[in-house]
Amino acid sequence: MAKAIALVSAVCILALATLAQSHSNNVFSVTGKVYCDPCRVQFQHQFSRNLPGTVVKLLCSNIHTKNVTYSVVGVTDKTGYYDLRVEGDHHNEICEVSVLKSPKPECSEKMSKVESSKIECTGNGGEHSNILYANPIGLMTKDVLPKCSEVENFDKV
């Protein structure tokens, strides 16, 4: 019993040390999703579907010089969500996630309203969460599905 308690205590101490290390090194996990809008209304609705296998890229650029300071590429999982590891504090930078490649050629057109998601990748010197949530990014189909009339009439009600 004492050995089990010692083992659990050791695991907890290691977990806390890892957590403290990630906070002190400013390691963030940026998570978000990519979806397909088959109605071309440029917002999520009942016919929108998440896009697994989408290649996304996070770029951080200096606010003043516009030089890229950090970049990471990832792919959405089977549910259409991505999880990008970002290292360092990017306080004086603009960080933005965008789509590099859609897995579905029929849903690859970028939206003007939600073609990317800006995100603040900084702890600002205070307590912060290491998980940062980006706004959803949408892509559109080239053609509107017939069933989309329900969505298109939404704003006319």
Legacy VTK file of the C-alpha trace (Angstrom):
# vtk DataFile Version 3.0
C-alpha trace
ASCII
DATASET POLYDATA
POINTS 157 float
0.000 0.000 0.000
2.809 2.399 0.891
4.510 1.647 -2.432
1.293 2.443 -4.321
0.913 5.767 -2.483
4.566 6.614 -3.196
4.091 5.767 -6.881
0.927 7.894 -7.174
2.683 10.762 -5.376
5.645 10.551 -7.748
3.351 10.603 -10.789
1.492 13.644 -9.410
4.748 15.489 -8.745
5.954 14.770 -12.291
2.651 15.952 -13.740
2.809 19.193 -11.747
6.438 19.745 -12.778
5.488 19.284 -16.432
2.597 21.719 -16.058
4.826 24.287 -14.347
7.447 23.825 -17.078
4.916 24.446 -19.845
3.645 27.597 -18.095
7.128 28.979 -17.599
8.143 28.233 -21.199
4.901 29.646 -22.639
3.794 26.586 -24.546
0.268 26.910 -25.853
-2.157 24.558 -27.521
-4.252 26.380 -30.125
-7.386 24.447 -30.953
-10.216 25.148 -33.370
-12.245 23.620 -36.169
-12.716 23.904 -39.906
-16.149 23.431 -41.455
-17.753 23.312 -44.879
-20.683 25.606 -45.744
-22.653 24.004 -48.612
-25.099 26.942 -48.652
-22.538 29.728 -49.192
-24.075 31.924 -46.454
-20.716 32.267 -44.655
-21.807 31.161 -41.194
-22.384 27.836 -39.473
-25.859 26.311 -39.756
-27.611 22.943 -39.669
-26.130 21.839 -43.015
-22.525 22.777 -42.184
-20.145 19.858 -41.732
-16.727 19.758 -40.084
-13.814 19.011 -42.416
-11.455 16.245 -41.272
-8.062 16.185 -42.995
-7.844 19.939 -43.611
-4.300 21.343 -43.539
-4.086 24.495 -41.398
-1.245 26.886 -40.622
-0.682 29.271 -37.723
1.525 32.287 -38.454
2.651 34.885 -35.941
3.975 38.187 -37.287
5.539 41.207 -35.611
2.944 43.991 -35.327
5.344 46.687 -36.581
7.626 44.961 -39.098
5.127 42.322 -40.308
8.007 39.785 -40.288
6.926 36.203 -39.568
8.230 35.194 -36.134
6.597 31.786 -35.703
4.856 29.251 -37.896
3.357 25.811 -37.380
1.308 23.527 -39.659
-1.246 20.917 -38.611
-4.141 18.800 -39.879
-7.687 18.536 -38.566
-8.549 15.216 -36.953
-11.438 12.906 -37.880
-13.880 15.322 -36.194
-12.612 18.407 -38.053
-10.680 19.892 -35.105
-7.005 20.848 -35.055
-4.592 21.212 -32.158
-1.439 23.236 -32.818
1.494 23.487 -30.413
2.789 27.058 -30.136
5.993 27.766 -28.265
6.988 31.126 -26.835
5.161 34.288 -25.845
3.953 36.225 -28.886
2.867 39.385 -27.056
3.791 41.951 -29.730
2.638 39.806 -32.583
-0.481 39.000 -34.542
-1.111 35.252 -34.723
-3.577 33.852 -37.212
-4.756 30.376 -38.233
-5.742 29.829 -41.857
-6.472 26.923 -44.196
-3.691 25.759 -46.504
-5.521 22.868 -48.184
-8.990 21.385 -48.102
-9.328 17.600 -48.290
-12.427 18.067 -50.450
-11.994 19.912 -53.754
-15.763 20.484 -53.849
-15.479 22.469 -50.581
-12.348 24.554 -50.954
-13.517 28.103 -51.595
-12.460 30.554 -48.867
-15.028 32.775 -47.184
-14.520 36.503 -46.932
-16.007 36.606 -43.403
-14.296 33.636 -41.714
-11.342 32.607 -43.889
-8.967 32.779 -40.917
-8.962 33.165 -37.142
-6.762 35.606 -35.219
-5.682 34.474 -31.779
-3.682 35.971 -28.922
-0.758 33.664 -28.094
0.492 35.294 -24.932
0.264 34.925 -21.195
0.744 38.691 -20.745
2.962 37.920 -17.767
0.032 36.674 -15.677
-1.899 33.490 -15.115
-3.258 32.041 -18.314
-4.589 28.880 -19.774
-2.283 26.914 -22.036
-5.281 26.001 -24.201
-6.317 28.768 -26.596
-9.539 28.459 -28.591
-9.638 29.871 -32.111
-12.845 30.822 -33.890
-14.137 28.322 -36.460
-12.815 28.697 -40.008
-15.210 28.053 -42.874
-14.848 26.961 -46.473
-17.646 26.942 -49.037
-18.792 24.659 -51.807
-18.847 26.037 -55.342
-22.541 25.204 -55.771
-25.417 25.733 -53.333
-27.318 22.620 -52.275
-31.083 22.685 -52.996
-31.936 22.098 -49.324
-30.205 25.388 -48.447
-33.325 27.469 -49.117
-34.203 27.033 -45.418
-30.942 28.717 -44.425
-31.075 31.427 -47.118
-34.512 32.527 -45.879
-33.288 32.653 -42.271
-32.411 36.367 -42.337
-35.655 37.296 -44.132
-37.896 36.116 -41.270
LINES 1 158
157 0 1 2 3 4 5 6 7 8 9 10 11 12 13 14 15 16 17 18 19 20 21 22 23 24 25 26 27 28 29 30 31 32 33 34 35 36 37 38 39 40 41 42 43 44 45 46 47 48 49 50 51 52 53 54 55 56 57 58 59 60 61 62 63 64 65 66 67 68 69 70 71 72 73 74 75 76 77 78 79 80 81 82 83 84 85 86 87 88 89 90 91 92 93 94 95 96 97 98 99 100 101 102 103 104 105 106 107 108 109 110 111 112 113 114 115 116 117 118 119 120 121 122 123 124 125 126 127 128 129 130 131 132 133 134 135 136 137 138 139 140 141 142 143 144 145 146 147 148 149 150 151 152 153 154 155 156
